[in-house]
Amino acid sequence: MRSTKIAGAVCVMILGVGVFVGVFPESAYAADAPWRPTYDMAMRWVNFIILVAVIVKYGKEPIKDFLKLQKSDLVSEISQLEAEKARILDEIKAVKRKGIENRTHFQELKDRLIAQGEIRKKQIVEQARQQSVIMLEEARRKMENRIVQAKAGLKIELLDMAIDQAMKRLPAIITDSDNQRLLDDYMQRLHT
């Protein structure tokens, strides 16, 4: 029904324009009549008033309905756009909240990793300290062992040197009677 009214309004407008422009074409002017331009001007005004009256009479309601329809369409479109805008703003707020949550989560994760790294660092330093203590103790034992071995080797070497010296000097100093006395002392010690 509205489309019929709209179509009627459009037809009335087209008809009015046609009447206004096409009733008196320029070629119909009589060249010899001095009153003709005034008459043409008056007729144009009459045609214009008739056109306005026809548009107001028959086109008022269809045009009003058309404008109301356009208004309601625009209002519904604006409300849809505002709803879409509100939805998008809500999504933006949600994304911002999520971003803040993610930054907070990443900061907590970073802090936790740094704390775990610090703990691991302390453990590694403690293990290294313990290993260094063990290594120093082992090195000290090895050095003491080498010193003991060196002392024993030195004693043996000194003993060997002393024996060599004694073997070189004793035959000239010890006599057979000294040998007999040493043998008797040794035998006595064995029996006791």
C-alpha positions as CSV (number, residue, x, y, z in Angstrom):
1,M,0.0,0.0,0.0
2,R,2.8,2.4,0.8
3,S,4.5,1.6,-2.5
4,T,1.3,2.5,-4.3
5,K,1.2,5.9,-2.5
6,I,4.8,6.5,-3.3
7,A,4.3,5.6,-7.0
8,G,1.2,7.9,-7.1
9,A,3.2,10.8,-5.6
10,V,6.0,10.3,-8.2
11,C,3.5,10.2,-11.1
12,V,1.8,13.4,-9.8
13,M,5.2,15.2,-9.7
14,I,6.1,14.1,-13.2
15,L,2.7,15.2,-14.5
16,G,3.0,18.6,-12.8
17,V,6.5,19.2,-14.3
18,G,5.2,18.1,-17.7
19,V,2.2,20.5,-17.5
20,F,4.4,23.4,-16.3
21,V,6.9,23.0,-19.1
22,G,5.0,21.5,-22.0
23,V,1.7,23.4,-22.2
24,F,3.0,26.4,-24.1
25,P,6.1,25.6,-26.1
26,E,8.3,28.5,-27.3
27,S,7.4,27.9,-31.0
28,A,3.7,28.7,-30.3
29,Y,4.5,32.3,-29.6
30,A,2.9,34.7,-31.9
31,A,5.5,37.2,-33.1
32,D,3.1,40.0,-33.7
33,A,1.1,39.9,-30.4
34,P,2.5,42.3,-27.8
35,W,0.5,40.8,-25.0
36,R,1.8,37.3,-25.5
37,P,4.8,37.4,-23.2
38,T,2.7,38.7,-20.3
39,Y,0.1,36.0,-21.0
40,D,2.8,33.3,-21.1
41,M,4.2,34.5,-17.8
42,A,0.8,34.5,-16.2
43,M,0.0,31.1,-17.5
44,R,3.3,29.8,-16.2
45,W,2.4,31.1,-12.7
46,V,-1.1,29.6,-13.0
47,N,0.4,26.2,-14.1
48,F,2.9,26.4,-11.2
49,I,0.0,27.1,-8.7
50,I,-2.0,24.2,-10.2
51,L,1.1,21.9,-9.9
52,V,1.6,22.9,-6.3
53,A,-2.1,22.4,-5.5
54,V,-2.0,18.9,-7.2
55,I,1.2,17.9,-5.3
56,V,-0.3,19.1,-2.0
57,K,-3.7,17.5,-2.6
58,Y,-2.5,14.1,-4.0
59,G,1.1,13.9,-3.1
60,K,1.1,15.2,0.5
61,E,0.2,11.8,2.1
62,P,2.4,9.7,-0.1
63,I,5.3,12.1,0.4
64,K,4.7,12.2,4.1
65,D,4.5,8.4,4.2
66,F,7.6,8.1,2.1
67,L,9.5,10.5,4.5
68,K,8.1,8.6,7.5
69,L,9.3,5.4,6.0
70,Q,12.7,6.9,5.3
71,K,12.8,8.2,8.8
72,S,11.9,4.8,10.3
73,D,14.5,3.1,8.0
74,L,17.1,5.6,9.1
75,V,16.2,5.3,12.8
76,S,16.4,1.5,12.6
77,E,19.7,1.7,10.6
78,I,21.1,4.2,13.2
79,S,20.0,1.9,16.1
80,Q,21.6,-1.1,14.3
81,L,24.8,0.9,13.8
82,E,24.8,2.1,17.4
83,A,24.2,-1.5,18.6
84,E,27.1,-2.6,16.4
85,K,29.2,0.3,17.7
86,A,28.4,-0.8,21.3
87,R,29.3,-4.4,20.5
88,I,32.6,-3.3,18.9
89,L,33.4,-1.1,21.9
90,D,32.6,-4.0,24.2
91,E,34.9,-6.2,22.1
92,I,37.6,-3.5,22.3
93,K,37.2,-3.3,26.1
94,A,37.4,-7.1,26.3
95,V,40.6,-7.1,24.2
96,K,42.1,-4.3,26.3
97,R,41.2,-6.3,29.5
98,K,42.7,-9.4,27.9
99,G,45.8,-7.5,27.0
100,I,46.2,-6.2,30.6
101,E,45.6,-9.7,31.9
102,N,48.2,-11.1,29.5
103,R,50.7,-8.4,30.5
104,T,50.1,-9.2,34.1
105,H,50.4,-13.0,33.4
106,F,53.6,-12.5,31.4
107,Q,55.0,-10.3,34.2
108,E,54.2,-13.0,36.8
109,L,55.7,-15.6,34.6
110,K,58.8,-13.5,34.1
111,D,59.1,-12.9,37.8
112,R,58.6,-16.6,38.5
113,L,61.3,-17.5,35.9
114,I,63.7,-15.0,37.3
115,A,63.1,-16.3,40.9
116,Q,63.6,-19.9,39.7
117,G,66.8,-18.7,37.8
118,E,68.1,-17.1,41.0
119,I,67.4,-20.2,43.0
120,R,69.1,-22.4,40.3
121,K,72.0,-19.9,40.3
122,K,72.4,-20.2,44.1
123,Q,72.3,-24.0,43.8
124,I,74.9,-24.0,41.1
125,V,77.2,-21.7,43.1
126,E,76.7,-23.9,46.2
127,Q,77.5,-27.0,44.2
128,A,80.6,-25.4,42.8
129,R,81.7,-24.3,46.2
130,Q,81.2,-27.8,47.6
131,Q,83.0,-29.3,44.6
132,S,85.9,-26.8,45.1
133,V,86.1,-27.7,48.8
134,I,86.1,-31.4,47.8
135,M,88.7,-30.8,45.1
136,L,90.9,-28.7,47.5
137,E,90.6,-31.5,50.1
138,E,91.5,-34.1,47.5
139,A,94.4,-32.0,46.3
140,R,95.6,-31.6,49.9
141,R,95.4,-35.3,50.5
142,K,97.3,-36.0,47.2
143,M,100.0,-33.5,48.2
144,E,100.3,-35.0,51.7
145,N,100.5,-38.4,50.1
146,R,103.2,-37.2,47.7
147,I,105.0,-35.6,50.5
148,V,104.8,-38.9,52.5
149,Q,106.0,-40.8,49.4
150,A,108.7,-38.2,48.8
151,K,109.8,-38.5,52.4
152,A,109.8,-42.3,52.2
153,G,111.7,-42.2,48.9
154,L,114.1,-39.7,50.4
155,K,114.6,-41.9,53.5
156,I,115.2,-44.9,51.3
157,E,117.6,-43.0,49.2
158,L,119.4,-41.6,52.3
159,L,119.4,-45.1,53.7
160,D,120.9,-46.5,50.5
161,M,123.4,-43.7,50.5
162,A,124.2,-44.4,54.1
163,I,124.5,-48.1,53.4
164,D,126.8,-47.4,50.4
165,Q,128.9,-45.1,52.6
166,A,128.9,-47.6,55.4
167,M,129.9,-50.4,53.0
168,K,132.7,-48.4,51.7
169,R,134.0,-47.3,55.2
170,L,133.0,-50.3,57.5
171,P,135.3,-52.9,56.0
172,A,138.3,-50.7,56.9
173,I,137.0,-50.0,60.4
174,I,135.4,-53.3,61.6
175,T,137.7,-56.2,62.5
176,D,136.9,-59.9,63.0
177,S,136.5,-59.5,66.7
178,D,133.9,-56.7,66.1
179,N,132.1,-59.1,63.8
180,Q,132.1,-61.8,66.4
181,R,130.8,-59.5,69.1
182,L,127.9,-58.2,66.8
183,L,127.0,-61.8,66.0
184,D,126.8,-62.8,69.6
185,D,124.6,-59.7,70.4
186,Y,122.3,-60.6,67.6
187,M,122.0,-64.2,68.8
188,Q,121.3,-63.2,72.3
189,R,118.5,-60.9,71.2
190,L,117.0,-63.8,69.3
191,H,116.8,-66.1,72.3
192,T,115.3,-63.5,74.6
